[in-house]
Amino acid sequence: MPTATLFVPSETPTLTLTATRSAAVEYTVQAGDNLFYIAEQFQVSVGAIVAYNKQAGNDLVGDMMQPNQVIMIPPPSYLQPTATVVPQDAKPGTVIEYPVQARGHSRGDGFQLQHNC
């Protein structure tokens, strides 16, 4: 969805539309690129780029990219998966329940998630 920026250089306001990225995009790696530069350019985290590409079957190992390699840049709404700590004493078949919360929801809207070891 485009955003609008209002510039008032004179007494007559002018409305200028600015495109906002809302979907994943393909990016072709250029000579000299690295994940930090690319992440900064697209305003996403390095971790989000790595996780999104791993889910798509393109495992980016460290900073080892080649020119002309195509990688995916996640949409701004992408939530990078987080690791879940499983107690060391958990035996196979143990059910662990813990509350999770989606971003943008109030505390009362929590979800219950079960994890089977």
N, C-alpha and C positions, 0 to 999 in steps of 0.2 A: 504494500500500500504506500503510495507516495506521500511524502510529508510536504508541508508548505512553509516557505520562509518569506516573511514580509519585509521588504526593503522600502524605506521611506526617504528617498533622496531629495524629494521636493514635496510640495503640498498634495500631490496626487500619488496615493500609494500604488505600488506595483507588486503583484503576487507572482512569485517564482516557485515552480514546482521542482523539488529535488528528489530524484529516484532513491528509494530505499530498498536494499537487497532483502528479499524475504525467502529465498530458496537457496539450496546448495548450488555452487557453481564449480565448473571445471577450471583448473588453473594449470597452465603449462609452465613448468619450471624453466627459468632463464639462467644462463651462466652467472654465477656469483650469488644466486638466491640461497637463502637458508630458511629454516622454519620460523625463526624469530622475526625475520624481515617480512615474510609472507603473512604471518599471524598479525603483525602490527598493521600491515597494509589493509587487511580485511577486518581488523578490529575484533579478532577472535583469539583465543588462547592457543598456544602450541599444543597443549594437551588435547584440546577439542579437535584440532586438525588431525593429530595422530589417531585419536580414538575413532573419529568419524571414518577415516580411511581404513582403519583396521576392520571396522564393521562392514565396510564395502569390499573387503578382501585385498586391500592394498596396504600391506604392512610396511609402514615407514620406520625403518630402523635408525634411531638417532637422527643425525643430520645428513645421512648419506643419500642425497637425491642427485639425479643426473639431469643436465639440460634436456629439454623436450619431454621430460617425464610429465605425465598428466596426473595431478592429484585433485582431490575434491576439497573444497572449502565449505564447511558446514554452514547452514543458515544461522542467523543470529539467535534464533529460538532454540538451537540445539543444546541439550543438557548432557554434558559429558558424564558417562557412567562413573560411579564411585565404588571403591572397593568396600566390601562388607567384612568386618572382622568377625571371624568365627572363633568361639572360645577353644583353646587348645585341648581342653578335656572333653570336648563334644565327641560322642561316639557315633558311628554311622547309624542313621535312622533317627537321630535326635531332631526334634522340631524346635526351631528357634523363632519366636514371634517378637517383632519390634515394630513400633509405629514409624511410618514415613510420611512426609508431607511434600506435596507438589508445590513448586514455587508459585506464588500469586494466590494461594489459598489461605484462608484463616486457619488458626490452630484447631478449631472444631471440625474442620474438614479432613482430618488426618485419615490415612489409609492403614490397614493392617497388612503386613506382608509376612508370609511364612517362608522359612528357608529350611529345606530338608538336607541334612548332612549325609 
